């Protein structure tokens, strides 16, 4: 009975831990589903399942924006496969149930791989450009809670239709601001999806390329932001402007 009780207790604690934060559990391209890296299952499967999302240690955040962990999450490394995405199509990123208290923006970047995406790591090079962002609407709705929940926990991102074909790392993140009144406090939940873009476009950005770490600092507006003192205050989304040259 003690063992059984311990097992139930462990299961309950695990459930609470999983519910507390979140991660991308599925990637949808057209009718194709790619299961995301499942941190509480995949490490215990032999042989390991092949995923398009680079591995993460769990459902917790990165809070130190000076670390390489802010790029693709703690301990991330290249995944063995990639998703094929036609330029101009949508990528659906299905999050686990997101806590109502974890308000904040949803932001997506791309980085073009100069070589095999299943082996490439960006390091600290300035190779990332922003393709999508959403923060707080004029009527006070937050992207990471109100909008994401209304869309059944799926965030849809359009790959620029004129983007040059090739392999890219898609960095998708939620920044939770419930403790971001001072630094460290903001909680970053990055996920890196390996994709191969097809099409006949030839557009690539030449400006507003950023590095991770580097794009955000300890005093960046939007990384430090008090969500409680003035609910009507506009939110400054961190990072560069969204690249529109591929539209």
LINPENOR-V956741 format. One record per run of one state. SS is the DSSP state (helix for helix, strand for strand, loop for the rest). FROM is the first residue (numbers start at 1). LEN is the number of residues. If there is no record, write none. Layout:
BEGIN
{{SS	FROM	LEN} {SS	FROM	LEN}}
END
This chain:
BEGIN
{{loop	1	1} {helix	2	19} {loop	21	3} {strand	24	6} {loop	30	2} {strand	32	4} {loop	36	6} {helix	42	3} {loop	45	8} {strand	53	1} {loop	54	8} {strand	62	1} {loop	63	6} {helix	69	4} {loop	73	10} {strand	83	4} {loop	87	3} {strand	90	6} {loop	96	8} {strand	104	9} {loop	113	15} {strand	128	7} {loop	135	1} {strand	136	1} {loop	137	5} {strand	142	1} {helix	143	8} {loop	151	3} {strand	154	5} {loop	159	4} {strand	163	1} {loop	164	2} {strand	166	11} {loop	177	10} {strand	187	12} {loop	199	4} {strand	203	1} {loop	204	6} {strand	210	1} {loop	211	10} {strand	221	1} {loop	222	2} {strand	224	1} {loop	225	23}}
END
